[in-house]
Structures are given as C-alpha cells and as structure tokens.
Amino acid sequence: MPALQPVRGTQDLLAEEQRRHRAVIDTARGIAERYGYQEIATPIFEFTEVFARPIGETSDIVTKEMYTFADRGGEEVTLRPEYTAGIVRAVISNGLTQSLPLKFFASGPMFRYERPQKGRFRQFHQIDVELIGAAQPQADVEVIALAADVLAALGVLKHTVLELNTLGDQASRHAYREALVGYYAQHRAGLSEDSRNRLERNPLRILDSKDAGDKAINAGAPHFGDYLTPEARHFFAEVRAGLDLLGIAYRLNPRLVRGLDYYCHTAFEFVTTELGAQGTVLGGGRYDGLMAIMGGPETPGVGWAAGIERLALLIAPPAAPPRAIAVIPMGERGDAAALTLARELRRDGFTVELGYSGNIGRRLKRANKIGARAAVILGEDELARAAATLRDLDTGEQIEVPLAALKDRLAPFR
C-alpha cells in the first residue's frame, strides 16, 4: 500500500516554515494593535451565500475556485476563499453596526481551487485588515500606512512598489463601464474567450487580463480618469495628499482594477519583482457597497489582505528558538528526579528536552542532534550527593554541580 501524500495544492508547515509564518503574523498583529485594530476570528466555513452574494454567482471564484459542499444537514457551505465577506457578515450578525467605526485584524487559512504555483496554494494563509464605518479618504491613507509599516517591519517594503488607482464613485464607474463596453464591442473578435464572457457582466476585469491579445487591445482602452466625477477626483486627491504627507511613495497604475461593483475609490497593491509572475504581496481597497449587498445598512469600508506564503518567501530567516537544556536521567531514581527537575526548569523559562531511553552515550548523541546547549546528567551517584553533572555541549567541559545551585549555573545557557 503506497504511503499517503498531502492533497495537491496543500503543504505541511514544518518547524522552519512555521516559524516564518508566525513571524509574519506576529509582526502584523503587533503593528495593527498600535493602530488600534482588534484581532478577531471568523469561521473557516460559512453558508455559501456569504461569499456567492457579494462576489457574484457567475464569477470565476464562485464557479471554478470555491470549495463548496453540502453538509450532513443538507446546508450548502463553503470554505472561505477570502476574509472580507466573512468579517462583514460577523459585523451584521453580531449587531456591531451600532458601534462604528470598527477596526479588525485577522489571520488564517483560505481555500481556492486553482493551479498551484510559487507562493500560491489551494490552502493558503492571509493576514487581513478591515476598517469599517469610515467614509473619509484619511481611512484609506491609514490602512495603506499600516500595510507599509507591516512590510517595513518584515524587511519587505524595500522590495516592493505601491501601485495606486481610483475606481471612482458609482456615477464614475457607471460612465466608465459604458465607455469600456462600447470600446471592447468594437474589438470583440480579438478578445480572448474569458474576456468575451466578461464583456457584459464584468468589463473592468478585462483590463486585468494576462492574455497577450487582450493586452494589445487594452493599450487603447479608455482611461478611468477621464470619467471621474469632481467628487471622486477630490477623494483621490485627498488620498494622494495623505500618502505624500506621510512620505509613502506610490506609482499610479490606471490598469489596477477591481471587477466587483461594491468596490469604489481607492485600489492599491504592493507588488514585487522577486516572486516571478505572481508579484502582488498585499492588496486592498475601498468597498463601500459591500455591507448593503450582504443585508446590512449602507456602511463604508476599506481594507487589505496579504498572502502569508508570499511574505514568508521574502523575509529574512527568523531567529532560531532558544537552545534546549537536555536533562538525562540514569536509573529509576534519576527518572523521578528528571521529571521534577525538567518541570522546575521550564517554569523558570528554560527550554528543556527530557531524554527517555538509551544509554548515556545515545542520549548525549540525541542532545547534540537537537542542538542542545548543555546537558544535565542525573545519575545514581550524583543524586546520592544531591548533585548533578553539567556538561557544556559546545566545549565539552563537564563539572559536578549541587542541585541547589543548578539553576544559577544554568543561567548562562538560558
């Protein structure tokens, strides 16, 4: 019988990779707290409508990528493909719309059935920030500044470029959509099949196409900036002025779009050239129409998400955990003494590895294999003298230490 393997597009996070993931999450959480964001967690699966209603029943995410199934009760549920919809649902479900504005930080796994590639998996992980209930452009500036501070703390910001665009208000978007449909209708024959399908229901997504023929057609497409209302122009100017004030550099990208109608005004991405074709490490924008689509009151929102796998590829290796003290008992009396000593040392903040079996040579070999800093040997003779043998595993130096003085002698090895 062949050995079992992980499902395609999933991975085991072994110790080193898990340390990288934890470094990303802990760093982001700490900076989010400084901005006043509170950590929350939403269920990994929701009723399918939570995601299908805002994303759209005919979108690629819903029709091709979501992990959707009927549970034993016959309810249709979906493993979450992204955070924002679930967090907005939580705000509505828990009656939090009376306490606006709300600031949330979250981290956890997401699920999408797509082709695995570097830094992208079918089960992947994200950090996420949402600011709900603030309509001012200063809120957009704040979440972008928070993103920049997280990337800077991770040592990643210098490897990225912030790309910025405006999607305007509803009136701007409606006018631009009509202009796009008219333009692409003239070039329909040259569009890819995906883009032809998007033409009626989601023409803005054509601007983001990776197809070579679509790119050539997009070069002549109308620019969103020509269809912005005065109010939308003012909003974007305020966002840019705020970023300039904070010294956050950006590059305007008129082709940076969000295809769903509830997105508006600011769209942004931090992109890098160090991950191949998949260059976005963090992206977000404003979604003032989402709450109403999900059955709540009209409520503005802005936020971002970042892939932990991609960030983990870019950060420096985190510091290794503290090296252990190996406690090595010999004989029945030593076994009993080792159990109590190991617990006392752990309570005092030491990392302790307890050797369970084998002769002293095998146990010392195990201690060296795990990179232990020192070994405490508890033999019958030493215990009869209320002492232990302390061996420095780096130098090989070995001394006998009274048990009463052992913690003090171990202090340099902490």
KAJOQUI-V335787 format. One record per run of one state. SS is the DSSP state (a for helix, b for strand, c for the rest). FROM is the first residue (numbers start at 1). TO is the last residue. If there is no record, write none. Layout:
SS,FROM,TO / SS,FROM,TO
This chain:
c,1,14 / a,15,34 / c,35,37 / b,38,39 / c,40,44 / b,45,47 / a,48,55 / c,56,59 / a,60,65 / c,66,67 / b,68,70 / c,71,75 / b,76,79 / c,80,83 / a,84,93 / c,94,95 / a,96,99 / c,100,101 / b,102,111 / c,112,116 / b,117,117 / c,118,119 / b,120,120 / c,121,122 / b,123,132 / c,133,136 / a,137,153 / c,154,156 / a,157,159 / c,160,160 / b,161,166 / c,167,169 / a,170,186 / c,187,187 / a,188,190 / c,191,192 / a,193,201 / c,202,202 / a,203,208 / c,209,211 / a,212,218 / c,219,223 / a,224,227 / c,228,229 / a,230,246 / c,247,250 / b,251,252 / c,253,263 / b,264,271 / c,272,279 / b,280,286 / c,287,289 / a,290,293 / c,294,300 / b,301,307 / a,308,314 / c,315,324 / b,325,329 / c,330,330 / a,331,347 / c,348,351 / b,352,355 / c,356,359 / a,360,369 / c,370,373 / b,374,378 / c,379,379 / a,380,384 / c,385,386 / b,387,392 / c,393,397 / b,398,402 / a,403,413 / c,414,414
